[in-house]
Amino acid sequence: MRLSGIMPESLVDGPGLRFVIFTQGCTHKCPYCHNPETWDMDAGKEYSVRQIIRLLKQQKKTKQGITFSGGEPFLQAAELAEVATAAHLINWDIVTYTGFTYEELIEDNNNGVKALLSATDILIDGKYIHELRGIELPFRGSSNQRIIDLAKTLKRGEIVLWDNSKQTE
């Protein structure tokens, strides 16, 4: 897979202390994007799934979870789904950011997209819209973006927003 970078520790890319993977390549190209350097599909560096899983195992005792950001993670969904599966084995949760909406993703017939959705615990969906920017918003840049509890959403068959009030440190 092609990545823009890896951040071993972040407190702003989801709940708790997180390991963050920034994917390379994005077709959304949102104006005022926080990571425009991730747009070019040919930039970044190639990593194997095995390399990333090795990095996770070295970090496993200090993190709550892993976050997939971008770029657009769903452009490399199959590979990230494999990484997510390994992260679940070390009891990490999975946060995935996407410029797609949940509705667009569930319409996609790509098996990798379905696998990454199934492996994701919290999905932060929707394009960044600068006019809806809110610096007070937890874990997202604009108010149109939703923080979706995917396990509950898949179980109920309707979107269930994540309730951060139930989080503990």
C-alpha positions, 0 to 999 in steps of 0.5 A, a space after each residue: 500500500 502507498 502511505 503518506 506517513 505514519 504518526 506513532 502517537 496522536 491524541 486528536 485523530 480519535 479517542 485515546 492515544 492512537 497510532 495513525 496511518 496517513 494513506 496516499 492518494 485522494 480523489 476528493 481534493 477538498 478545498 482547504 484540505 488539512 493534508 493536500 500533500 496526500 492527494 497525489 496517487 504516486 507520491 508517498 512510500 510503499 509499505 507492505 501490510 506485513 510491515 505495518 502489522 510489525 509496527 503495530 505489534 511494537 506499539 501494542 501496549 501503549 495505544 487505544 487504537 489505530 486511525 486510518 486517515 488520508 488521503 482517502 483510506 477507502 482507495 486502499 480498503 482491502 489492505 487497510 482491512 487486513 491491518 485493521 484485523 491485526 489491530 483488533 487482535 491486539 485489542 485496538 479499536 479502529 477509526 477510519 476517516 473518509 471523504 465519502 459518506 457512509 451511504 456512498 460506501 455501502 453502495 460500493 460493491 468492492 469487497 475491500 470497501 465492505 471489509 474495511 467498513 466491517 473492521 472499522 469501529 468509528 467512521 468519520 465520513 464526509 468531505 471537509 467543507 471549509 465554510 462549515 469548519 468548527 475548531 470545537 468539533 471533536 475529531 473532525 474539521 467541519 460540521 457536516 462530517 459525522 462520527 458514526 458508531 459502525 458496530 451499532 449502525 450495522 446491527 440496527 441497519 440505520 446510522 447511529 452516531 458515536 457517543 463520546 460521553 461514554 468514553 473513559 480515559 
